[in-house]
Amino acid sequence: MHNPNASGRWTPRSQNRAMFLRVILALAMLALGLGAAELFSRDEEHPAADVMQAAAQRMARAEHAVAQKRQSLGIKIDPALDPYQTGLIGVETSILTTTIGDIVAKRTTTNTAFAALVVRYFYELGLRPGDSIAVGASGSFPGILLAVLSACAETGVEPVVITSIGASEFGANIEGLSNAEMMAACRDAGVLPYMPAAISPGADGDRGISSLYRLEPSDDLARYARSTAQALNVPFILGKDIEDSYAAHLEVYRNAGPIKAFVNIGGAEINFGSDPSSLERKPGLILPPAQDNRAVPNKLSGAGEAAETEGGSHDVGEGLLGYYLRCGIPALHFLDIRALALEHGIALDGNPEAPIPFAILHTQKKPKWPLVVGLLLAGAALVSYGKIPHKK
């Protein structure tokens, strides 16, 4: 293609126009390749689909174990609050209630698809049998705790659980059926082999002082948490303030060995944090930003592990979730349950034992050849007309 001026020479304007057209054509070829890759993509069963199914089935058995424990304690299941009889839905008010809660979110977390989703997250992080994860749970979403533990049981990942006893409305807020006691019920039933590494009270400052539905603050929650820890023979954490409690939690996790991921369940200040930035974190899988040329540890390079064991400054306001992310360790963040469920096709307020959503059990496979063809065509568009003659 030639576009010389009247003297037969290329002008700067004609040169720029020719180059512009070539760039546009190259971009069009790239877009065509990307479009073809999408067009010819296909859904394939996820490599961990069988493990996901097994984890969901185990979670269902765990829910049945909790429901049986509840029945043995003579605590009726209100069909209006818990229509599927999971036993995981608590009451509105109790001495264990710390904050308001969304009952639709509570019921949604009983869906066994969450166990499958956790397995998928583990797969994406490259977690292997024997890897330890730190789990910080409030009592607000016992269904998510059972989901995480069910995923661990099927994958061999080792959970180091610190659970608080305090819970929001309709969570694990019934005496005899706190988070820790649900774990004990599942262990006794032979469904989940785990117990908490430690128990803390929860509520403001993790001190177990609750003022919700009360004329004045009460330490009933703190006293119940201590008695539960003693009854279950589990270490009890009660710091003199939030900083003391934060340090005690961190020590438990560090003593358990290298931590490969941190799991936050609920909005406990000690885990979730209190800084405004905490509210900006989206639920689900969170990968840490690369820092100091460290590899992001979603491939378990060991960089995050090294950073965490080296220690560093502590900012209680960022919570343990923020701390581990800053150390280069990935996190699973379970809050804003409605958004997380909708993102993965889990029905809000649906049947807990409904089939696992297609989007969780499958992965999209995109062929590489359309993109390769697009790159070749783009390259051809840039060189097919030869070099542009220089003005003499």
TIGUBA-675694 format. One record per residue (C-alpha): residue in three letters; x, y, z. Coordinates in steps of 0.2 Angstrom, whole numbers, plus 5000, padded with zeros to 4 digits. Example, Ala and Ser with C-alpha at 12.3 -4.5 7.8 and 13.67 -1.06 7.14 Angstrom:
! TIGUBA-675694
ALA506249785039SER506849955036
This chain:
! TIGUBA-675694
MET500050005000HIS500850164995ASN500250344997PRO501550464991ASN501350644988ALA501450724971SER503250704971GLY503250524974ARG503850544992TRP502950495008THR502450635019PRO502450635038ARG500550645038SER500350495026GLN501550395036ASN500550425052ARG498950385043ALA499650215037MET500350175054PHE498650215062LEU497750105050ARG498949965054VAL498749975072ILE496849975071LEU496949825060ALA498049735072LEU496949775087ALA495449715077MET496349545074LEU496749535093ALA494949575097LEU494449435085GLY495549315093LEU494949355110GLY493149345104ALA493449175096ALA494249105112GLU492649155121LEU491549085108PHE492448915108SER492648905127ARG491748755135ASP491248715153GLU492248565161GLU491948475177HIS493148555190PRO494648435195ALA494048435213ALA492148415209ASP492148245218VAL492948315233MET491648455233GLN490248335233ALA490948235247ALA491248395257ALA489448445254GLN488848275260ARG489848285276MET489148455280ALA487448385278ARG487948255291ALA488648385302GLU487048485302HIS486048325306ALA487248295321VAL486948475327ALA485048445325GLN485148285335LYS486148365349ARG484848505350GLN483448375351SER484348285365LEU484548455375GLY482648475373ILE482848635363LYS481448645350ILE481748695332ASP480648835327PRO479948795310ALA479648975306LEU481449025309ASP482248855303PRO481048775290TYR482348645285GLN482648595303THR484548615302GLY484748655320LEU485948795316ILE484748945317GLY484749025335VAL483549145343GLU483449325343THR483949365360SER485049275373ILE486449305384LEU487649255370THR486849385358THR488049525354THR487449615338ILE485949625327GLY485849495313ASP485049455296ILE484049285297VAL484049265278ALA485949265278LYS485949145293ARG484849025284THR485849045268THR487448985276THR486648825280ASN486748775262THR488048635260ALA488648715243PHE489748825254ALA490748665259ALA491048635240LEU491448825238VAL492748815252VAL493548655243ARG493648755227TYR494548895236PHE495748775244TYR496148705226GLU496448885220LEU497648915234GLY498548755231LEU498248695249ARG498848515252PRO498548385265GLY499348435281ASP499448615277SER498748725292ILE497548865291ALA497048985304VAL495148995307GLY494449145317ALA492649125319SER491249225328GLY489649125333SER488749225319PHE488849095305PRO488948915312GLY488548855295ILE490048925287LEU491148855301LEU490448685297ALA490748715279VAL492548755282LEU492848605293SER491948485281ALA493048545267CYS494548515279ALA494048345283GLU493948295264THR495548385259GLY496648345274VAL496948525277GLU497148555296PRO496148695304VAL496748785319VAL495148865325ILE494849005338THR493049035340SER492149165350ILE490549125360GLY489649285356ALA488549285341SER487349395332GLU485449365332PHE484949195325GLY486749135325ALA487549005337ASN486749105352ILE485848965362GLU486648905378GLY487248725374LEU487348755356SER488748885354ASN490048865340ALA491148765351GLU489748655357MET489248625340MET491048565335ALA490948455350ALA489348375344CYS490048345327ARG491548265335ASP490548155346ALA489448105331GLY491048055322VAL490748175308LEU492048305311PRO493648265321TYR494048445326MET493948545342PRO494448735345ALA496248765348ALA495548905360ILE493948995364SER493649185368PRO492149275373GLY491849395359ALA490849555360ASP491649725362GLY493549715364ASP493349525364ARG492949545383GLY491249465383ILE490349615389SER488749635380SER487449775381LEU486249725367TYR484449705374ARG485049755391LEU484849905402GLU486649895407PRO488149795401SER488349625408ASP489749495409ASP488549345407LEU489349305390ALA491149305397ARG490649195411TYR489749075400ALA491249065388ARG492449025402SER491348885408THR491148815391ALA493048815388GLN493248725405ALA491848595401LEU492648555384ASN494448565391VAL494948695378PRO496148845382PHE495249005386ILE495749175380LEU495249335390GLY496349475388LYS496349635398ASP495949735382ILE495849705363GLU497749725361ASP498049585374SER496749475366TYR497449505348ALA499149445354ALA498449295362HIS497549245346LEU499149265336GLU500149165348VAL498949015347TYR499149025328ARG501049035328ASN501148895340ALA500248785328GLY501548795315PRO501648885298ILE499948955292LYS499548945274ALA497949045274PHE496849135286VAL494949115287ASN493849245294ILE492049195298GLY490849335304GLY491249505310ALA492249485326GLU493349635329ILE494849535333ASN494749445316PHE493849565305GLY494649725311SER493949895316ASP494750015303PRO493650085289SER494749985277SER494049825284LEU492249865277GLU493049885260ARG493549695259LYS492449595247PRO491949425253GLY492749265247LEU494549235242ILE495749375245LEU497449365238PRO498749475246PRO499649615236ALA501449565231GLN502649655243ASP504549665243ASN504649565228ARG503849415237ALA502849295226VAL500949295230PRO500749135240ASN499249065230LYS500448945224LEU501148915242SER502848975237GLY503248995256ALA503549185255GLY502049225265GLU502549095278ALA504249165280ALA503549345282GLU502349285295THR503549195306GLU504749345305GLY503449445314GLY503249635311SER502149775317HIS500449735324ASP498949855320VAL497449785330GLY496349895319GLU496649795304GLY496249635313LEU497049465310LEU496349465293GLY497249615288TYR498849565297TYR498949395288LEU498649485271ARG500049605275CYS501149465278GLY500849395261ILE499649255267PRO497949235257ALA496249245266LEU494549175265HIS493349305271PHE491549255275LEU490449415278ASP489149495267ILE488449315264ARG487049375252ALA488349445240LEU489449295241ALA488049175238LEU487349275223GLU489149275216HIS489249085216GLY487449045211ILE486948985229ALA485149015232LEU484649145246ASP483649065259GLY483548895249ASN483548715253PRO485248685262GLU485448515253ALA484948575235PRO486148525222ILE487848615221PRO487748755208PHE488448725191ALA489648875193ILE490548795208LEU490648615201HIS491348675184THR492648775177GLN492748865160LYS494048805148LYS494648925134PRO495548865119LYS497248945116TRP497248935097PRO496049075093LEU497149195103VAL498749125094VAL497949155077GLY497349325083LEU499149375087LEU499849305071LEU498549405061ALA498949555071GLY500749535068ALA500449515049ALA499349675049LEU500849775056VAL502149705043SER501149655028TYR501449815019GLY503349815021LYS504249965029ILE503650135026PRO504950235016HIS505850375024LYS505650545017LYS507250595007
